[in-house]
Amino acid sequence: MAQYDESGSIGKCYRRGNAIGIPFAVTIDDNTLDAGTVTVGERDSMAQETVSLGELAVYLQERFLWHCGLTGDML
């Protein structure tokens, strides 16, 4: 799911995603253009982490596997 929101209220977007069970949210903002990073929000812990675009796919793969109780060795 992708959603564009220019209101600046990212917290409400996170809460809507949490309510329907989306485990991770990736936020693209001004830092994405300037520094090449995104913010990844995790539903269960409510933690947010800044991740470089080059590492995003591996980061999400590791988190999805962990979220499902799997490891990379199990693939």
Secondary structure, DSSP 8 states (H G I E B T S, - for coil): ------SS-HHHHHHHHHHTT-SEEEE--HHHHHHSEEEEEETTT--EEEEEGGGHHHHHHHHHHHHTT--GGG-
